[in-house]
């Protein structure tokens, strides 16, 4: 699965994108965030408070309980504000 990181999520992890083979147990956006948080210090820092990290599946906003299903791409980013 292709994973994209934006803004401070990318800065904390240190990369913009990566391809990952996910374990079978990773089935939802929340599962993925938890899994990524175990991959090292930068990931742990980025996902230390998963409630504030937003996600999109194939460029559509997704809730933490959304199943990954057949998605080809997941993006993680901070909450956005408009102005």
C-alpha positions as CSV (number, residue, x, y, z in Angstrom):
1,X,0.0,0.0,0.0
2,X,1.2,3.5,-0.8
3,X,1.3,5.8,2.2
4,X,1.7,9.6,1.9
5,X,2.6,12.0,4.7
6,X,1.9,15.7,4.7
7,X,2.9,18.8,6.8
8,X,4.1,18.1,10.3
9,X,3.3,14.4,10.0
10,X,5.9,14.2,7.1
11,X,8.4,16.3,9.1
12,X,8.2,14.1,12.1
13,X,8.6,10.9,10.1
14,X,11.1,12.3,7.7
15,X,9.7,11.0,4.4
16,X,7.0,12.0,2.0
17,X,5.8,8.6,0.8
18,X,6.5,4.9,1.1
19,X,5.2,1.6,0.0
20,X,4.4,-0.9,2.8
21,X,3.2,-4.5,2.8
22,X,0.7,-4.4,5.7
23,X,0.2,-7.2,8.2
24,X,-3.2,-9.0,7.9
25,X,-4.3,-7.6,11.2
26,X,-4.2,-4.0,9.8
27,X,-7.7,-3.5,8.5
28,X,-8.8,0.1,9.4
29,X,-7.3,3.5,9.2
30,X,-6.8,3.4,13.0
31,X,-5.1,0.0,12.8
32,X,-2.7,1.5,10.2
33,X,-1.9,4.5,12.4
34,X,-1.2,2.2,15.4
35,X,1.0,-0.1,13.2
36,X,2.9,2.9,11.8
37,X,3.5,4.3,15.3
38,X,5.5,1.2,16.1
39,X,7.9,1.6,13.2
40,X,10.4,4.0,15.0
41,X,10.8,7.2,16.9
42,X,9.6,9.5,14.1
43,X,6.5,7.5,13.5
44,X,5.8,7.2,17.2
45,X,6.1,11.0,17.5
46,X,3.8,11.6,14.5
47,X,1.1,9.2,15.7
48,X,1.4,9.8,19.5
49,X,-2.0,11.4,19.5
50,X,-3.9,9.7,16.7
51,X,-7.1,11.7,17.4
52,X,-5.5,14.7,15.7
53,X,-4.1,13.1,12.6
54,X,-6.5,13.0,9.7
55,X,-6.5,10.4,6.9
56,X,-7.7,10.0,3.3
57,X,-8.2,6.8,1.4
58,X,-7.7,7.2,-2.3
59,X,-8.0,11.0,-1.8
60,X,-11.3,10.9,0.1
61,X,-11.4,11.8,3.8
62,X,-11.8,8.8,6.0
63,X,-12.7,8.2,9.6
64,X,-10.4,6.1,11.9
65,X,-12.8,3.2,11.8
66,X,-12.9,3.2,7.9
67,X,-11.8,-0.1,6.5
68,X,-8.8,0.0,4.2
69,X,-10.5,-2.5,1.9
70,X,-9.2,-2.2,-1.6
71,X,-7.7,1.3,-1.1
72,X,-4.4,1.8,-3.0
73,X,-3.3,4.9,-1.2
74,X,-3.6,6.3,2.3
75,X,-2.6,9.9,3.2
76,X,-2.0,11.2,6.7
77,X,-2.1,14.9,7.5
78,X,-2.9,17.3,10.4
79,X,-6.3,19.0,10.8
80,X,-6.7,21.9,8.4
81,X,-8.1,25.3,9.0
82,X,-9.6,27.6,6.5
83,X,-9.4,31.3,6.2
